Amino acid sequence: MRMLHLAFRGFGPYRDSQTIDFTSLAADGLFLITGKTGAGKSTVLDAIAFALYGSVPRYDGSVGRVRSTFASLDNPTEVTLEFEHGGERYRITRSPEYERRKKRVAEGTTVQGAAQQFDRWDAAADDWQGVATKASDVADELGQVFPLTSGEFFQVVLLAQSDFQRFLHADSKDRQDLLSKLFRTHRYRDLREFAQERAREAAQEWQGLQRDLQGVARELGLGDDESAVTDEALTSLAAEVADSVTAAATALGAAQGVHDDAAKRRRDLERQQERQQRRDSAAAQLARLEAEREDIAREVDEPLRRDRLASPLVPVLDAHARAERTRASGERTLEAAAAAFDARIARADAAELNNLVDGTELAARTAAHTLLRERLGTLREGESVDQRVERAERAARSADAERAITREQFEQLRQARVERPTQLRALDGAVAELTAKAGQLDEANELVTMLAGQLRAAKAAAGLAKRRDAALAQREQAADALSSASAADRELITRRLDGSAAELAGRLVDGEPCAVCGSTTHPSPAESVGEPVTDADLEASSAAVESAKHADAEARGAYDDVAAEHAKHAAAAGGLDVDEATTRHRDATARAKQLESAAAELAHTRANADTLRAQDARDEQRERELAELAETQLASATAASTEFASLAEQQRELRGTFETVSARRAMVESVADALGAVIEAQRSAEGARETARDAAERAAERLAASEFADEHAARAAALSDARRAELTERKRAHDSGIDGARATLAEPELQGLPEEQVDVTPAKDAAQRAADALGEAQRAHGEATARRQTIDAAITRGRAHLRGADRTLARARMRQQLAGELRGDNNRKLNLEAYVLAAHLEEIIIAANVRLGEITSNRYSLVRDDSLARRGAQSGLGLEVADIYTGINRSPQSLSGGETFLVSLALALGLADVVSAQAGGIALDTLFIDEGFGSLDADTLEVAMRTLDHLRASGRTVGVISHVTSMHERIPTHVEVRQLEDGSSTLELRDADSPA
């Protein structure tokens, strides 16, 4: 993972927007984040952590304290981090929840919810593509791209020296807690706890089995000791119970035989007694019924005979009575109807009908009623004339009103058309003026587009000017460096040439010829002046010159590229700076908007003119239509007046003396109804009189033919239905009683019985005693059987418990032993999790020793201490420092401050390497080291800087957070945290040559 760009605002002590371009810092590979204590150096790391994981390690993962206290309600809080991983570029933006001012009201605040956005760079589209926005989705997507947890990331990318010094000095237990979180070995702790839980379950199972055996022993009467439950004891008890059940069954069989004999004797005597009682009861019943024969003949037979003679006469007599009642009712109804008719015809409104009926005969009344119905039909047909007159009157008035409305509309329309020519001339003038303005719109829009391009080019040129100046400075630095390297190389060559004589003199040997002159004597050999220049020095100098040339060429190329790009954008801007281009673009945009408004107004004005002309044409047509309508309405009004006069004359004839035709029709109808009621009552009365005469004749004939003297005697002999049924039932019961008694006495089983009643009491007493004995035998047998079932069940459970006891005890012991081993109950006091973590610690030590050997020239190395801790404390994760000078392993607490720093740094880097490898070989190209340099002396600091140089040489970008002054000189590139007057902070990027 390589960080590219970080931007944040409203975060920690930083109120305003801050940016760090890690790509520019990566050129040196090493940069320093410096500033006063408390200014906000570590907040840069907090921003990175918050962007990636939404949490801040310094605040124990809380995000509630990240918002800047200097931010107002209008200042947002936001962090954006761009990074590269696996050949892809990503960007993540986060905002915490914070309070802000409401947007749509003048006062009040609201809570801005937390937000996040994860994007991937799409090279084909040359733009960012959204990946996720929900917190859970962002975490999942980030986990797929960069599979380090927040804890791992904070350990391997943000290296806090104080944390690793604590890790170095921690005991085994504390070191296990840290490593457990880092390597997520909680599953081994869960396995250990699972084994302990299974061991507890096995122990509880064994204890439960012991309690069950104790319960069986108590249930079987063997005491409270579970050891009394044995196979021999259970077998003996089962045999004893079986014998007791057999004895009880034998006694039950004997008692059952005695009981059956006694019960049979009692039943036989009870049946003989019941037959004697039936015989005596039947004889007594027969005697009583024979004595009642004369009473039955007098009280039942004779009334039933007279009822049979009188019953056919009663319907004839009833019909005569009904006919008489109907005749009398008809006479009364006729009298009432005639009186009602006379009262109706006597009323003043019916004066025209006084002489309508001549006499009371039915024929005269019927003829008068027919005349009334004919007159009523005529009135009903003409009854609608009232409504027709009203409708005709309303139609005449409506026609007059419509003519008035038409005349008023015609006058209004004529007045409106008089003003139209003036209105149309004003609209045509406005259209001409707006058309001239709208013609300039295309030219104005083209100018806006051109000026927008110049503004973009001016902004790009302004940004490139800064890059060009920076590239120029780098080119000048590279040229100076090349000049210095070339001068140094020339000086070395000159010194080498100047010292060549001394070099040859150094090779002369007395008695051997000189390589230059051939003499074997060497009286005045040249002497060396200054330090001799070796071939290695020349090669190193030449390499430095080549490197400087390469750097100079790259710097020149970079400057040329930026300068050419700047020149291109400056030319595209037409020589305008950003302010000038902005002003021109703003003015042109305003002018174009004015012309756009004129074009929109032109269309509206044209539409108004067209609408007005169309309205005038419609009004002209409407004027002609209204003139035609007025003529039509005049003809309709004349016709309506004529029809109204004709209907009014017809209405007067039909009304007569009444106000309406309906009133006259109602009078005639009521008289006709009254006369019709009289006719109907008269017809009914005459029919009832005839029916009454016929019924009287039939009743007299039937009475004369019977034995009854008159109607009263006949009705007295006739019985009611209830009385007739009562007497008939009494007769039937008497006869049936005699027949039943005789049939009972004739039954064969009642023949030959003794006259004296038998005594069954002794047999009942004997049967009861036998039943009591049988019940006692059944109870004893049931108790024996139930006891056998209970004991057999207990014996079955006891044998099952005995069979499982050995297995349960062995399983409990095995699980206890396993749980103890996993818990650390072994000779090394090492639990399962610690055992796994010891392997991880070995890997960390191996990786750390590689760094530590480079740092300390192989003097120190870390070793794992697996010796037993005192008082049974956690063991296996101890650390010691092996000192090659003394050959003795030392405690980390014995190291000096500088040595502790170096060992802690090596340990931190080793842990980073191991975690990176276990996370899939993730390349961590950007690291941060937080503080720890202030306690180092000059030599140790030099060693630490060499370590950082090694990290930089491996391609990593290393950020060091420190306020140590000497670090400023050793690390040329600085990100300086500077406090402003209001207490907030800001970031400034500077190198060693930049003014302070």
Number of C-alpha atoms within 10 A of each C-alpha: 19 20 22 20 17 22 19 26 23 23 27 24 23 28 23 19 17 18 17 18 14 20 14 12 20 21 11 16 23 25 25 27 26 25 21 14 11 12 21 24 27 20 18 22 22 21 25 22 23 26 27 24 19 23 21 24 15 12 12 8 14 13 16 12 13 23 23 19 14 18 20 13 13 11 17 22 25 22 25 23 24 22 17 17 16 11 6 13 19 22 23 24 22 24 26 23 16 17 17 17 17 15 11 7 8 8 8 10 13 12 11 16 10 15 15 20 19 26 19 18 17 14 11 6 8 8 11 15 15 15 17 19 17 14 16 10 15 20 18 14 14 20 12 10 13 17 16 19 16 18 15 20 21 19 19 23 22 22 21 20 21 14 13 21 21 13 20 21 19 18 17 20 16 15 20 24 12 14 19 19 12 18 15 13 18 12 11 19 17 12 15 22 15 13 21 20 15 17 22 16 14 21 19 13 17 22 14 12 20 18 15 16 26 21 19 27 23 16 15 19 10 16 15 16 15 19 12 18 23 14 12 9 13 20 11 10 15 14 11 11 17 15 12 16 19 14 13 19 17 12 16 20 13 13 19 17 12 17 20 14 13 19 17 13 15 19 15 12 16 17 10 17 17 12 15 19 12 14 20 13 14 18 14 11 15 17 12 12 17 13 10 11 12 10 10 16 12 10 13 18 14 11 17 17 12 17 18 13 16 22 16 13 18 16 12 17 20 12 17 20 15 13 20 18 13 17 21 14 14 21 17 12 19 21 13 15 20 19 13 17 19 15 12 17 23 13 10 9 15 15 10 10 14 12 9 15 15 11 9 12 11 13 12 14 19 16 13 18 20 13 12 18 15 10 14 19 13 12 22 16 10 17 20 13 22 20 10 16 20 14 14 22 18 14 19 20 14 14 19 17 13 16 18 13 11 15 14 11 13 18 11 11 16 13 10 11 14 9 10 14 12 9 12 15 11 11 17 13 10 15 18 12 12 20 16 13 16 18 13 14 20 13 10 20 18 13 17 21 14 14 22 20 17 27 26 17 24 27 20 18 26 17 12 20 18 13 17 22 14 14 21 19 14 19 22 15 15 21 19 14 19 21 16 14 21 19 13 16 21 15 12 19 16 13 16 20 13 15 20 16 15 17 18 15 18 13 10 16 12 11 10 12 14 17 12 7 7 9 13 14 14 15 8 7 14 15 13 15 10 8 9 16 18 11 10 9 15 16 12 13 19 18 14 18 21 15 15 21 19 14 19 22 15 15 21 19 14 18 21 16 14 22 20 14 17 23 15 14 23 22 15 18 24 14 13 17 17 18 12 14 22 19 13 18 21 15 12 20 19 14 16 21 15 16 21 19 15 20 20 13 17 21 13 13 17 18 13 14 19 14 12 17 15 11 14 17 13 11 17 13 11 15 18 11 12 16 13 11 15 18 11 12 18 14 11 16 19 13 15 20 16 12 16 19 13 12 17 17 11 14 20 16 10 20 20 11 12 14 11 16 23 19 16 21 21 14 17 21 19 15 21 22 16 20 25 19 18 25 22 15 21 22 13 18 19 14 14 19 17 12 17 20 14 12 19 17 11 14 20 15 10 15 19 11 8 13 12 18 10 12 16 9 13 22 16 12 19 22 18 11 8 9 13 15 12 13 18 14 13 14 16 11 13 15 14 13 17 17 12 14 20 15 11 16 18 12 10 8 13 17 12 7 13 10 9 8 12 13 11 16 12 9 18 18 13 17 22 15 14 20 19 13 18 22 16 14 21 19 14 19 21 15 14 21 19 13 16 21 13 14 19 18 13 19 24 14 15 24 18 12 18 17 11 12 17 11 11 18 16 13 17 20 14 14 20 19 16 17 22 17 18 23 20 20 15 11 8 16 21 23 23 17 21 29 19 15 22 22 13 17 24 15 17 22 23 19 20 25 23 16 24 26 16 16 23 17 10 15 16 21 22 24 18 16 18 17 12 16 16 8 6 11 12 21 24 23 25 24 24 20 21 18 15 12 9 9 9 11 17 17 15 20 14 12 14 11 14 21 16 22 23 27 27 26 25 28 27 28 25 23 25 24 21 20 23 20 12 11 15 11 11 17 15 19 20 22 23 22 23 20 20 23 23 14 14 20 11 11 10 19 20 14 18 21 17 14 19 20 15 15 18 19 13 11 13 22 25 23 25 24 25 23 20 17 10 13 19 18 11 15 16 16 24 25 21 22 22 18 18 11 7 7 12 19 22 18 23 13 17 15 17 13 8 10 6 7
